[in-house]
Amino acid sequence: MEEYKCAFSNTLVTNQFGCEQGEPVARRGGPDVVCKSHDAHRRCAMLFMQMKSAALPAFGVEDDLLTMPHSVLGKIQFGGLLGLQRILQAGATGSGEVKNVHALVALAVEKYNNIEAIPYPELVTDMTAYKLRRRG
């Protein structure tokens, strides 16, 4: 079986978010999450790339893994998904978690017809304002 590294693994490893397609795995560097579905993995990877493209100018960093702080990627993952949940469920109170990333992405694709049509600029404030939890 081919393994697909989850595009939102930071959110799932913390157990703050969930995903019906995410499966925890142990790696040499620590816990990680792989996606059980090729199609779900492809959609989430596209979603993350679009979120990152929208958010990096607001963070004032380049798309370079050697210079970009890891915290920026975490804020894009957490804040981006929470922002997506916010715009899809207008009027819903923010719980600070996403129970099923796969279902959220499917809902976004259903509403906007494809990943590219999601209004990413509306998510930038959620991403830049997100406060990562400190390690205890």
N, C-alpha and C positions, 0 to 999 in steps of 0.2 A: 504494500500500500504506500502510495506517495504521500508525504507529509507536506502540509501547507501551513507555514507559520502565520498565525493570526495577526492581522493588521492592527488589531486593538488589544493585543496581548497584555499591555500594561494595565488596562482596566480590569481584565479578567483574573490576572495573577493576584491582585489585591483582594479578590472576592467581593469587591464593591459592586461590580457589574456582573451580569450573567449572559450566557449565550447557549442556545440549544445545540449549536454546531461546534462549540469549543470543547476541546478535550485537553485536560492538563497532562503535561509530560515532564519528566525530569531530564534536565540537561546538565552538562558539566558546569555551566555557568550559573545554574539555579533553575527554579521553576519556569516553565514556559507553557504556551497554549498553542495547539495546532487545530486547524479547521478540518472537520470531517467531510466537507463538501467542496469540490473544485469550483462550482459555480458561486457558492456563497463566498469563498475565499476571493475570487476574482472581483465580485461586487464590492466587498469590504476594502480590498486593496485600492480599487478605483476611488471609492469614497474617501479613504484616508489621503490619497494623493491630491484630490481636489481640495480637501480641508487644509492640507499643508500649503498648497499653492495660495490659497486665500489668506492664510494666517501669517505666513513668514514675513511679509512686508510689515505687518502690524507689530510683530515682535522685533523687527529690525535685524534679522539674521538671514544669512544665506543658507541655501539647501546644501550644506556640507557637513557630513557626519563628524568630521574632525574638528570643526569649530563651533557647531551648533550645540548649545547646552542640552543635555538629555531632558531636562525639565520642560523645555519647549515642546518636545515630542509628546511628553505626558500630558501637558496642558491641551495640546491639539486633540489628543485622543479623548480624554475625559470631557473637556469643555465642548468639543465638537459634537460628541454624541449627546450630551445633555442639551446643547443648543438645538440639535436636530429633533430631539424629543419635544423640546419646548415649542418649536414652530409647527410640528405635526399635531400636537395635542394642545392647541391654543386654549388658554384659560386654565390648563391643568397646573396644579401647584407642584413646584419642583421638589422631588424627593431626594435629589442628589445621587440617584442611582438609575441605571438602566437594567431592567430585569432580564431582557432578552435582546441582545444586539441584533441577532439575525432577524427577528420579527420587526424591529425598528427599521432596519435597512429595507426590508420587504415593503413595509408601509410607505417609506419614502419613495421607493421605486413605483409603487402603485399610484401615489398622489402626483408625482412629478413626471411619470412615464419613463424616466431613466436617471441614472446617477448624475449625468452632466447638467441636468436641468434644476437640480436642487439649488436654492438661493444661498450659496456659500457666504456671501458678504454678510448675511444676517446672522451667521454663526460666529463671526470673528470676535465680537464682544464677549460671547460666552467662553471662547477659548482663551482670550487674553485675561479675562477676569477670574478664571478658574484658579483656585488655591489648592495646590497639591498637599496631601497629608504628609506630615513629617514621620519619618521612621521612628519607631518607639524603642 
